[in-house]
Amino acid sequence: MHNHDVVIIGGGPAGYAAALYGASAGLDIGLVEYRRIGGTCLHVGCIPAKELLETASVYRTVRHAGRFGVDAGEPALDWSVTMTRKQQVIDQLVGGLRTLLKGRKVTVYDGVGRLGPDRTVGVSGGESGDVTLGAAAVILAAGSVPRTLPGFEIDGRLVMTSDEFLSVEALPRRAAVIGGGAIGCEFASLMADLGSEVTILEALPQILTGCDADAVKVVQRSFKKRGITVRTGVRVEGHDPAGDETTVRFGDGESVTVDAVVMAVGRRPFPDLLGLDDTAVAVDERGFVRVDERCRTGEPGVWAVGDLIPTPALAHVGFAEGMLAIRDILGENPAPIDHSRVPWCIYCHPEVAFAGHTEDSAREAGYEVVTSSHRYVGNGRAQIVGDTEGLVKVIAEKRPDGTAGRILGVHLVGPWVTEQLGQGYLAVNWEATVDEVAAHIQPHPTLSELFGETVLSLTGRSLHG
């Protein structure tokens, strides 16, 4: 028996954040991981996807360099170099993470972790051998795996999930992306920028469900202009392979023939190996572990965080939940996370970023609202960098006198908006009013000053718009 203050099962963002944060608070931490430290985000999610999107961005920039008087010729893509660089980025980050864990004296066990009685964890099947761990508290952070659809067997060649796509040997000439959420739109965007013919098939009425409708319209216009076919409100029925291509059937007798099908229909929680049957940890009909507002399960002394629980499947949300669990274990009575106000970032071109209510969700929640939108086409920095597509939209609560009060939501779509969301996120979460935010000076010329301009206009006075 090896004893620790806290044992964490799962070394992805939620798990390693809990380990690092707990160790920095003086706790003795044991971390169990049966595959690779870093989890989905580091190996088959955030990091490799954004690296490939950056390749697409560089390619796009070189193609349009002539507008700046730079004759770069027609760019050529060496995909093998891209994949090598992607792996180098991953390996460097994994190495840094391992160094951090070692430096904080986190004991890492290689193997499958299974929850036993009285907060024991059995470890088996890995280099650490068969080990039993005891702890005052256990955190479950086993993560997720890609979802798929009936009739689409994953072979890594004609049909692939995000796991296989992010290591594909060559980009397909024609691709069908099934699912128009964040993952699907990112994959479609990067493939189209690098020369693939792409069709997005989405069952819901619009792509990027959860985003404000005005932001979605900007993305749809951009996709159409770049030759991406977007079909919404259609269900995929199956596909018919024929040699090196396959025909995807969807809608009312429609079809598209492609060289690859990329499944981007989300991920499911992965409690499968945790051995929960003989515990009081409850799993719902969708596979999520049931927890309260502080991530406590039904088993005393056991928490669950990250993709295992029905909260936004975002690495930074996993970080926050891991830290929340540690603070609760320490008896610090932490405030629960308000998941309705977490930051969202989508890295397709144009990028999308938001926090808080959309205009529709604010009205559905019973708010009377006022909104203001300003477009990047009028922003000096956007014109300088040659990327003017997009807008900033701010949703505020309407006061009884008709003026704008508390900021309920901030939505951005356009150049580098994932790097601009910070002040909008703070405004929403600090429940700031438009008057309070408008009083702050914005640096000029910057892309981020468009947020300030948009808020300023909600005070009834404005400068450039």
C-alpha positions in Angstrom: 0.0 0.0 0.0 1.3 3.4 -1.1 -0.4 6.2 0.8 -0.9 9.8 -0.5 -3.0 12.8 0.6 -4.7 12.7 -2.8 -4.8 10.2 -5.6 -5.8 11.4 -9.1 -6.9 9.0 -11.8 -6.2 10.6 -15.2 -3.3 12.8 -16.3 -5.1 15.1 -18.7 -5.7 18.8 -18.1 -8.1 18.4 -15.2 -6.0 15.7 -13.6 -2.6 17.3 -13.9 -3.9 20.7 -12.9 -5.3 19.1 -9.7 -1.9 17.5 -9.2 0.2 20.6 -9.7 -2.1 22.8 -7.8 -2.4 20.4 -4.9 1.3 19.8 -4.7 1.9 23.6 -4.7 -0.4 23.7 -1.6 1.7 21.1 0.2 -0.3 18.0 -0.5 1.3 14.6 -1.3 -0.1 13.7 -4.7 -0.2 10.4 -6.6 -1.2 10.6 -10.2 -2.3 7.5 -12.3 -2.2 7.6 -16.1 -2.3 4.5 -18.4 -1.6 6.2 -21.7 0.2 9.6 -22.0 0.6 12.5 -19.5 -1.2 15.5 -21.0 -4.4 13.7 -22.1 -6.6 14.5 -25.0 -5.7 18.2 -25.1 -2.0 17.8 -25.4 -1.9 14.7 -27.7 -5.1 14.6 -29.8 -6.9 17.8 -29.1 -6.2 21.5 -28.4 -2.4 21.5 -29.1 -2.0 19.5 -32.3 -5.2 21.0 -33.8 -4.1 24.5 -33.2 -0.6 23.7 -34.5 -2.2 22.5 -37.8 -4.4 25.6 -37.9 -1.3 27.8 -37.5 0.1 26.0 -40.5 -3.0 26.9 -42.4 -2.7 30.5 -41.2 1.0 30.8 -42.4 0.0 29.3 -45.8 -2.8 31.8 -46.1 -0.5 34.6 -45.2 2.1 33.7 -47.8 -0.6 33.3 -50.5 -1.7 36.9 -49.8 1.8 38.4 -49.3 1.6 40.2 -52.6 -0.9 42.6 -51.1 1.9 43.9 -48.9 4.4 44.2 -51.8 6.1 41.0 -50.8 6.6 38.6 -53.8 6.6 35.2 -52.1 5.3 33.3 -55.1 2.9 30.4 -54.9 3.4 28.5 -51.6 4.0 24.8 -51.5 3.0 22.6 -48.5 5.3 19.9 -47.2 2.8 18.1 -44.9 5.6 15.9 -43.4 7.3 18.9 -42.1 4.1 20.2 -40.6 3.5 16.8 -38.8 7.1 16.8 -37.5 6.7 20.3 -36.1 3.4 19.3 -34.5 5.0 16.4 -32.7 7.9 18.6 -31.6 5.5 21.0 -30.0 3.7 18.2 -28.3 6.9 16.5 -27.1 8.3 19.8 -25.7 5.1 20.5 -23.8 4.9 16.9 -22.4 8.6 17.2 -21.3 7.8 20.4 -19.6 4.8 19.0 -17.8 6.7 15.9 -16.6 9.4 18.2 -15.3 6.8 20.3 -13.4 5.3 17.2 -11.9 8.7 15.8 -10.9 9.7 19.2 -9.4 6.7 19.3 -7.2 7.3 15.7 -6.1 4.1 14.3 -7.6 4.4 10.5 -7.8 3.3 9.3 -11.3 2.0 5.7 -11.7 1.9 4.2 -15.1 -1.2 1.9 -15.4 -5.0 1.7 -15.3 -6.4 3.1 -12.1 -9.6 1.5 -10.6 -11.5 3.0 -7.6 -11.8 0.6 -4.7 -13.5 0.8 -1.3 -12.5 3.4 1.3 -10.7 5.6 -1.2 -8.2 3.0 -2.4 -7.1 2.9 -6.0 -5.7 -0.3 -7.7 -3.1 0.3 -10.4 -2.4 -2.4 -13.0 -1.4 -3.1 -16.6 1.4 -0.6 -16.8 5.1 -0.1 -16.1 4.4 0.6 -12.4 3.1 -3.0 -12.0 0.3 -4.0 -9.6 0.1 -1.4 -6.9 -2.6 -0.4 -4.4 -2.8 3.3 -3.4 -4.5 4.7 -0.4 -5.6 8.3 0.0 -7.7 10.7 2.1 -9.2 11.9 -1.1 -9.5 10.6 -4.7 -10.1 12.7 -7.8 -11.5 11.0 -11.0 -10.2 12.6 -14.1 -10.4 9.9 -16.7 -11.4 12.2 -19.6 -13.2 11.3 -22.8 -13.0 9.5 -26.2 -14.4 10.6 -29.6 -18.0 9.8 -30.4 -19.0 8.3 -33.8 -22.2 7.4 -35.6 -23.7 4.0 -36.5 -22.7 2.9 -39.9 -19.3 4.6 -39.8 -16.6 2.2 -38.8 -13.4 4.0 -37.9 -10.6 2.7 -40.1 -8.2 5.7 -40.0 -8.2 5.8 -43.8 -11.6 6.5 -45.2 -13.3 7.2 -41.9 -11.5 8.9 -39.0 -12.1 10.7 -35.8 -10.1 13.7 -34.5 -7.6 11.2 -33.0 -6.7 9.8 -36.5 -7.1 13.1 -38.4 -4.5 14.9 -36.3 -1.9 12.3 -37.4 -3.1 11.8 -41.0 -0.2 11.1 -43.5 -1.7 13.4 -46.2 -4.6 15.7 -46.4 -7.6 14.4 -48.4 -8.4 16.1 -51.7 -12.1 15.9 -50.8 -13.5 15.6 -47.3 -16.8 15.4 -45.6 -16.8 16.7 -42.0 -19.7 15.3 -40.0 -20.5 17.8 -37.3 -20.4 21.6 -37.5 -19.4 22.3 -34.0 -16.1 23.8 -32.9 -14.0 20.7 -33.9 -15.7 20.3 -37.2 -15.4 23.9 -38.2 -11.7 24.0 -37.2 -10.9 20.9 -39.3 -13.0 22.2 -42.2 -11.3 25.6 -42.1 -7.7 24.3 -42.0 -8.3 21.7 -44.8 -10.0 24.3 -47.1 -7.1 26.8 -46.5 -4.6 24.1 -47.5 -6.5 23.1 -50.7 -9.0 20.4 -49.8 -12.6 20.5 -51.1 -14.7 20.4 -47.9 -18.4 19.7 -47.1 -19.7 20.1 -43.6 -22.8 18.1 -42.7 -24.6 19.2 -39.5 -27.9 17.8 -38.1 -28.8 21.0 -36.2 -30.2 24.1 -37.8 -26.9 26.0 -37.6 -23.2 25.4 -37.3 -21.5 26.5 -34.1 -24.5 25.9 -31.8 -24.1 28.0 -28.7 -22.5 30.9 -30.5 -24.4 34.2 -31.1 -26.3 34.1 -34.4 -24.5 37.3 -35.7 -21.1 35.6 -35.1 -22.2 32.5 -36.9 -23.3 34.5 -39.9 -19.8 35.9 -40.3 -18.3 32.4 -40.2 -20.8 31.1 -42.7 -20.1 33.9 -45.1 -16.4 33.3 -44.9 -16.8 29.6 -45.4 -18.9 30.1 -48.5 -16.4 32.6 -49.9 -13.6 30.0 -49.4 -15.5 27.2 -51.1 -16.6 25.3 -48.0 -20.1 23.7 -48.5 -22.1 23.9 -45.3 -25.3 21.8 -45.1 -27.3 22.2 -41.9 -30.5 20.4 -40.8 -29.4 17.2 -42.5 -28.9 13.8 -41.0 -26.2 11.4 -42.2 -27.5 8.0 -43.2 -24.3 6.1 -43.9 -21.6 5.7 -46.5 -20.7 3.4 -49.4 -16.9 2.8 -49.7 -15.5 2.1 -53.2 -11.7 1.7 -53.3 -10.0 4.9 -52.2 -13.2 6.9 -51.9 -16.6 6.7 -50.3 -20.0 8.2 -50.9 -21.7 9.7 -47.9 -25.5 9.6 -47.9 -27.4 12.3 -46.1 -30.7 14.3 -46.0 -33.4 13.4 -48.5 -31.6 11.1 -50.9 -28.5 13.4 -51.2 -24.9 12.3 -51.3 -21.3 13.5 -51.6 -18.3 11.5 -52.8 -15.1 12.1 -50.8 -11.7 10.7 -50.1 -12.1 10.9 -46.3 -14.9 11.3 -43.8 -13.9 13.1 -40.6 -16.2 12.4 -37.7 -16.5 15.6 -35.5 -19.7 14.8 -33.5 -18.1 15.4 -30.1 -16.6 13.3 -27.4 -18.1 11.0 -24.7 -17.0 10.6 -21.1 -14.8 7.6 -20.5 -15.5 6.1 -17.0 -15.2 2.6 -18.5 -12.0 1.5 -16.8 -12.6 3.2 -13.4 -14.4 0.2 -11.8 -17.3 2.2 -10.4 -19.9 -0.6 -10.2 -19.2 -1.4 -6.5 -19.0 2.3 -5.4 -21.5 5.0 -4.7 -20.2 7.0 -7.7 -23.3 7.4 -10.0 -23.1 7.6 -13.8 -26.0 9.1 -15.8 -27.6 7.7 -19.0 -25.1 9.6 -21.1 -22.1 8.2 -19.3 -21.3 11.3 -17.2 -20.4 11.0 -13.5 -22.9 12.8 -11.3 -21.4 15.5 -9.1 -22.6 18.4 -7.0 -21.6 22.0 -7.6 -18.2 21.4 -6.0 -17.5 18.3 -8.1 -18.2 15.8 -5.3 -19.5 12.4 -6.3 -21.9 10.2 -4.3 -18.9 8.4 -2.8 -17.5 10.1 0.3 -14.0 11.6 -0.3 -14.2 11.2 -4.1 -14.4 14.0 -6.6 -14.8 13.9 -10.4 -13.6 16.6 -12.8 -13.0 17.4 -16.5 -14.6 15.6 -19.4 -16.1 13.0 -17.0 -18.7 15.4 -15.8 -21.5 17.3 -17.8 -19.7 20.6 -17.9 -18.1 22.4 -21.0 -15.5 20.0 -22.4 -12.7 22.6 -22.4 -9.2 22.2 -21.1 -9.3 25.4 -19.2 -12.6 24.4 -17.5 -10.8 21.2 -16.6 -8.0 23.2 -15.0 -10.6 25.2 -13.0 -12.4 22.1 -11.9 -9.2 20.4 -10.8 -8.2 23.4 -8.7 -11.8 23.6 -7.3 -11.6 20.0 -6.1 -8.3 20.6 -4.4 -9.5 23.7 -2.6 -12.6 21.7 -1.5 -10.3 18.9 -0.2 -8.4 21.5 1.7 -11.6 22.8 3.3 -11.4 26.2 1.8 -15.1 26.4 0.9 -14.5 27.5 -2.7 -17.1 29.2 -4.7 -18.7 26.9 -7.4 -17.8 27.5 -11.0 -20.4 29.4 -13.0 -20.2 27.3 -16.2 -22.5 29.6 -18.0 -19.8 32.3 -18.0 -16.7 30.4 -19.0 -14.6 31.6 -21.9 -15.0 29.8 -25.3 -12.5 30.0 -28.1 -12.8 28.5 -31.6 -9.8 28.6 -33.9 -11.3 28.3 -37.4 -10.8 31.3 -39.8 -12.2 33.6 -38.8 -11.8 32.9 -35.1 -14.7 33.0 -32.7 -14.5 33.8 -29.0 -17.2 34.5 -26.4 -18.3 34.6 -22.8 -21.7 34.8 -21.2 -25.1 35.1 -22.8 -25.9 35.3 -26.5 -28.6 37.7 -27.4 -31.2 34.9 -27.8 -30.2 33.2 -24.5 -30.4 36.4 -22.6 -33.9 37.0 -23.8 -34.9 33.4 -23.1 -33.5 33.9 -19.5 -35.9 36.8 -19.0 -33.6 39.7 -19.5 -34.5 42.9 -21.5 -31.4 43.6 -23.4 -29.7 46.3 -25.5 -26.9 45.3 -27.9 -24.2 47.0 -29.9 -22.0 45.6 -32.7 -18.9 47.1 -34.3 -17.1 45.6 -37.3 -13.4 45.1 -37.8 -13.5 46.8 -41.2 -13.5 50.1 -39.4 -10.5 49.2 -37.1 -7.1 50.6 -38.0 -5.1 47.6 -36.8 -7.4 45.2 -38.7 -6.8 47.2 -41.9 -3.0 47.2 -41.3 -2.8 43.4 -40.9 -5.2 43.0 -43.8 -7.8 41.0 -41.9 -11.0 43.0 -41.5 -13.7 40.2 -41.5 -15.7 40.0 -38.3 -17.3 42.0 -35.5 -17.5 42.6 -31.8 -21.0 42.3 -30.2 -21.8 43.2 -26.6 -25.1 42.3 -24.9 -26.1 44.3 -21.9 -29.1 44.3 -19.5 -31.5 47.1 -20.1 -32.2 49.3 -17.1 -35.7 50.6 -16.2 -34.8 54.0 -17.8 -33.8 52.2 -21.0 -30.1 52.7 -20.7 -27.6 49.8 -20.8 -26.4 48.4 -17.5 -24.7 45.1 -16.7 -22.8 43.4 -19.4 -24.3 39.9 -20.0 -22.3 38.6 -22.9 -19.4 39.5 -25.2 -19.0 37.8 -28.6 -16.2 38.3 -31.0 -15.5 36.9 -34.5 -12.5 38.0 -36.5 -8.7 38.3 -36.4 -7.0 36.9 -33.3 -10.2 37.3 -31.2 -9.1 34.3 -29.1 -6.4 36.6 -27.8 -8.8 39.5 -27.2 -11.5 37.8 -25.1 -9.8 38.5 -21.8 -11.3 41.9 -21.0 -14.8 40.8 -22.2 -14.6 37.7 -20.0 -13.6 39.8 -17.0 -16.5 42.2 -17.7 -19.0 39.5 -17.8 -17.8 37.6 -14.7 -17.3 40.8 -12.6 -20.8 41.8 -13.6 -19.4 45.1 -14.8 -21.7 47.8 -16.3 -21.1 49.4 -19.6 -20.3 52.7 -17.8 -17.6 51.1 -15.7 -15.9 49.4 -18.7 -16.3 52.5 -20.9 -14.3 54.5 -18.4 -11.1 52.5 -19.2 -8.7 53.7 -21.9 -8.1 51.3 -24.8 -4.6 51.3 -26.5 -4.6 52.5 -30.1 -4.1 51.1 -32.7 -5.1 47.6 -31.5 -7.7 45.1 -32.5 -8.9 44.9 -28.9 -9.9 48.6 -28.8 -13.0 47.6 -30.9 -14.4 46.0 -27.7 -14.0 49.3 -25.9 -15.6 51.2 -28.8 -18.6 48.8 -28.7 -19.1 49.2 -25.0 -18.7 53.0 -25.3 -21.5 53.1 -27.8 -23.8 51.5 -25.3 -23.4 54.5 -23.0 -25.2 56.6 -25.6 -22.1 58.3 -26.9 -19.3 57.0 -29.2 -16.2 57.9 -31.2 -15.7 56.0 -34.4 -18.9 54.1 -34.8 
